[in-house]
Amino acid sequence: MTESQPGATAEPIAARAIEDVESLRAIADPTRLAILSALMEPVNGELPVMSAKELAAHLGESQTKLYRHIRQLEAAGLIRVAATRMVSGILEQRYQACQRDLVFGSGFLREHADESEGMLEAFLANFRQGFFAALRDAKRAPGAVPPEESFRQPKILAGSAKVSLAKAAALRSRMDEFLAGLDGSFQEEPHGIRVNLLVAYYAEPGEEDT
């Protein structure tokens, strides 16, 4: 087996702003989003370099199924061929994400609401899958998690209530404060456990303070 590094000089950028519809459409699919997430998940601080075979094993998917999704992500510039190697006489391409994080502008998402909805559906589908996998693990071993490790237990809150405009503004402000506080604590670390967080808020249109 021999290996080359065609993209060795191209380091992933810190963050990429999604500003074109093609990129938005590229991640508006649960499988493509799962591929991208796997390649954007650091290992010892570095983004992994994986072949289609390794991605298929990681995601529990058919390798054949992944090829067209990989090509679409590559065409959108979200992943790249970072290395190639000969395996049993066959050239194997190995992929890496082109960025460590993605940023979405609210104006761009509003302008392309249909594509944005597809992207959000893909994200929620993957989050739901991971959440219930963790929930099933907790169910199989009730009481196995000690109180001091309650952070391992999945938790979710969803609710709806009609409140005054002042209270709605206060809730929104507290959410902004919480998200701002994550800047220093929700960063990749070399050791620990991976946690997944979903925070959302919206006010229904057309409601009035009555």
PEBEL-V131259 format. One line per field, one symbol per residue. ss: DSSP state (H for helix, E for strand, L for the rest). phi: phi as a letter, one per 30 degrees, with the letter a starting at -180 (. if undefined). burial: # if it has 9 or more other ideal C-beta (glycine too) atoms within 8 Angstrom, else .. A space follows every 10 residues. Layout:
BEGIN
ss: ???
phi: ???
burial: ???
END
This chain:
BEGIN
ss: LEEELLLLLL LLELLEEELL HHHHHHLLLH HHHHHHHHHL LLELLELLLE EHHHHHHHHL LLHHHHHHHH HHHHHLLLEE EEEEEEELLE EEEEEEELEL LEEELHHHHH HLHHHHHHHH HHHHHHHHHH HHHHHHHHHH LLLLLLHHHH HHLLLLLLLL LLLLHHHHHH HHHHHHHHHH HHHHHLLLLL LLLLLLLLLL LLLLLLLLLL
phi: .cbbbdcddc deddbcddbb ddddddcdae dddddddddc cdbhicddcb ddddddddci cdddddeddd ddddddidbb dcabacbhic dccbcbddbd acbcdddddd dbdddddddd dddddddddd dddddddddd bdidcdedcd ddddbbbbab acbddddddd dddddddddd ddeccccdbd bkcdcbbbbb aacddidbdb
burial: ......#... .#..##.#.. ..#######. ########## ##....##.# ##.###..#. #.#.###.## .###.#.### ######.... .######### .#.##..##. .#..##.##. ###.###..# #..##..#.. ....#..... .......... .......#.. ##..#..#.. .#........ .......... ..........
END
